[in-house]
């Protein structure tokens, strides 16, 4: 049975209470951050961080005596593990947002990477090992309807031209905030289940017809 030398660590918060005179709260906070005098420091044992592994070496009593062994990620400090994963999630979010702005479907490759990132995030929260790639990506989805606020603004103008009951309201009187709130209300309250169900059924029939043509054309 092999021996391993394991270095474990936990971070102990050190705090101080000191009064700072400043013109603003931000200035007081800046003064506290830049204050390098810790002669009144106290240790907060009740708020110590979780125990985590900071070094592994093969053999007994082998700390720093040879090449360290890679630490399994589930034994790394949780806050550092989350911080490193944040950069991955931020990069994926930028790419997916760019696709949304360009009204183009995201590539299957990026969807697969996003599925892995989600699975890894859940593993980090649970203290589990990183998932092995690949993780099955979600099946592609397709946008049937997009409610555009610019289109609602055009519809307001058209509606006011034909409806005399709102003659006291001009198109410019309707604020962007009111348009935005109205779109959110409609998007969350209108029931499109029948429309979506019909589209799914029509797509199913179309896929069946395509498969039928392919199988009977030989």
N, C-alpha and C positions, 0 to 999 in steps of 0.2 A: 504494500500500500504506500503510494508516494506521499512525501511531505510537502507542504506548501507554507511559506511564510506570508501571512496576511497582515497588512497595515490597515487598521480601521480608524476612522476619524469622526468626530462630531464637532460642530461649530457652537461655541458658547458666546452668546451676545454679551457685549460690554456696553454699559450705558453711563450717562452722567446727566445731572440736572444743573443747568447754569442759566442765569438770566442775561439777556442781551438787550441793550437799548438800541432801537433802530427806528427809522421813519416809517417803514412798511414791514409787513409780514415777510415778504420775499427777502428783504434785506436782513432781517433777523435770522431767517433760515440759512442764508448764505454765510452769515457770520458764524453760525453754529457749525456749519460744514467745514469752514476754513480754520476753525479753532483747533490747534494741535496740542493743546494742554489737556492731559487726561489724569491729572493728579487726584481728582475726586471720582475716578471711575469705579463702577461697581459691576459685578458679574451677575447675570440673570440665569441662574441654573434652571429655573422653571420653564424658560423659553428656549432651551438648547435645541439645536437641530437634530435630525435623525442620524443615527449611526450609519455610515456608509464606508465603502472600501476605497482606499486611495493608493493601494499598492499590493502587488502579488509577485512573489518570486518562487521559483522551484527550489525545493530543498528546505531543510530545517535551519533556522537562524540565518537566513540568507538575505535579509533586508539590505538592499542597495549593493549587494555583492555581485550581482550579475544582471543580465537583461530582464526587465520586468515582464510579467505575463499580462496580456491584455485583460482589462477588467470587464466581465460581463456587464452589459449596460444596465440590467435590472438592479445591480449592486452599486451603481454610481449615485452621487448625491442627487436626490429628486429634483431640486430646484435647478441644478445645472443641466440635468437631462431635459427638463422642460424648456430651458432657455435655448439650448442648441436646437431643439425641435421647432422653436418659434421661427427661426430663420427659414427652415424648410417650408413651413406653413405660409409664411409671408410671401415667399417666392411663388408658390403655387397660386396663392390668392391673386397676385398681380397678373399672372398669366391668364387665369380664368376670367378675371375682370376685364382684361383686354379683349378676350373673345366675346364677352357679353356686350361690351361697347361697340364692337365691330359687327354685332348681330351674326356671328358665325358659331357653329357648334364646336365645342372643344374637341381636340383630337383624342382618340382612344388611348394614346400613350400617356397624355396628361391626366386623363380620367383614371388610368391604372395607377399612376403615381399618387394621385389624390386619394385613391382608395387605400393605398399602402400608408400614406401619411395619417389618415384617419385611424387606421388600425394601430399604427405605432403610437399615436396620441393616446388611444384608449389603453394600450399596454403600459405606457408611462404612468397614467393615472392609477392603474391597478398594481403597479410595481412588478410587472411581468417582463419577460424577455421581449426584445423587438420581434415583430412578425417576420417570417421568412418571405422574401419576394418569390414569385409575384402573388399579390392578393387579388382575388377576382374583382375586376372593376364593376361598377354599377352598369346596368344595361343603358344604352343611349336613350334619352328622352327627346321629345320634339315639341317645340312651342307651337300651339295652334292659334292662340290669340295673344296679342300684346297690346295692353292699354297704354297709349301714349298721351302724355299730358298736353303736348302740342296739338294732337288731334282733338282732345277735349276742348281746348281753347278755340279751335276752329268751329266745333259744334256749338259752343256757346254763342258765337257770333251768328251762326245760321239760325239757331233757335230763337234768339232775340229779334231777328228780322221778321219772323212769321208769327210770333206769339205776343199779342198786344197786352196781355195781362202783366207783362214785366216791362212796360214802357218806361218806368222810372229807373230801370237798370240798364246801363250801357256796358258793352263788353269790357271796357277798361276798368269798370267798377268791381269786377270779379277779380280778387287777388290771386296771386300764385299759390299762397297758402290754402285758400279755399279750394282751388282746383286740385292741389295735392291731397288735401283731406278727403275730398269727394272721391278721388281715384282709389285711395286706400279703402274707403268704405265700400265702394262697389266691388273692388277686387277681393275683399274678405267676406262679403255677404251674398254676392250673386252665386247661384248654383249652376255650375257648368257641367254637372255630372252627366246629364242626358247628352249634351253635345260631345263630351269626351267619350262616353260609352258608344255613341254612334260612330265617332271617328275610329275608335279601336276596332269596332266590328267591321267597318268598311275596309280598314287596313288589313284585317284578318282575311277577308274575302279576297282582297287583291293579292295577298301573299299566297293563298291557296291556289288561285287561278294561275299565278306564275309557276308554282311548283307543279301544277297539273300539266301545264304546257311543256315544262321541261321534261317531265317523266313520260309523256305520251308522244313526244316529238321524235323519239328514237325508232 
